[in-house]
Amino acid sequence: MFTLLKIFNYIIFPPSIFIIILIIALYFITKSRTKTIVLIITDIILIYSLSIEPVKNFILSPLENCSAPINLNEKHTPDYIVVLGGGTIDSSPEEYGKGSLSPDAMKRALYGVYLAGIYRVPVIFSGGRLSDRQSESEADIALRLMNRSASGKIKLIKEDRSRTTFENAEYIKNTFNPGKIILVTSAYHMKRSLYSFGRAGVACIAAPTDYRIDHSGYNATSFIPKTSELNDVYKGLKEYIGLLFYNLK
């Protein structure tokens, strides 16, 4: 079921949806010229609109603005800092064939260690293996990489069974039973994360990082299609579907 849901996500979101629309247009090419033209124009509009900065910002704003950045001037007293996984590179040359963290996951991990230096509480890296072919869990990879730069005074531990945000929350609750945590994840992922941990009965202080919206304003290049904007739109749409799915659970 987990694998089927992952495949379904890839199919319904860009860029796969663009290919599906074109395949449908090809089906109608000898049956209906009007339908073919409409489908192709629709595809062009979708490709353009979902690849520009203003549309990306429109999609991500409700997600990234759900929680303010953590106020470091306040005296927070968490039991742990929990860092959620964000993806891995399973076999990285720089790690001599071992796993490495994706850019999203690396930023989360570094920010978690930074906060641990301030609050002096243990960091839990949460994330398991998404498939049997992975030799290391994401938590194991994060632990190995962060141990290189973390101060010896910071305790790094792991939760290495979860595969989804919902499981992140359940396993943290069941394994560590914290009273309150500082929750670190990408800003676009924080809304779904807080919902999941709230349902699991874990009180959270949100510490979003890895923001995707540039608040400096638009320029001419903001309206030129880019793969980076399309990738961020994909992440945002995936969060909305995830929130819908979790609310129906």
Secondary structure by P-SEA (a helix, b strand, c coil): caaaaaaaaaaaccaaaaaaaaaaaaaaccccaaaaaaaaaaaaaaaaaaacaaaaaaaacccccccccccccccccccbbbbbbccccccccccccbbbbcaaaaaaaaaaaaaaaaccbbbbbbbccccccccccaaaaaaaaaaacccccbbbbbbcccccaaaaaaaaaaacccccccccccccaaaaaaaaaaaaccccccccccccccccccccccccccaaaaaaaaaaaaaaaaaaaaaac
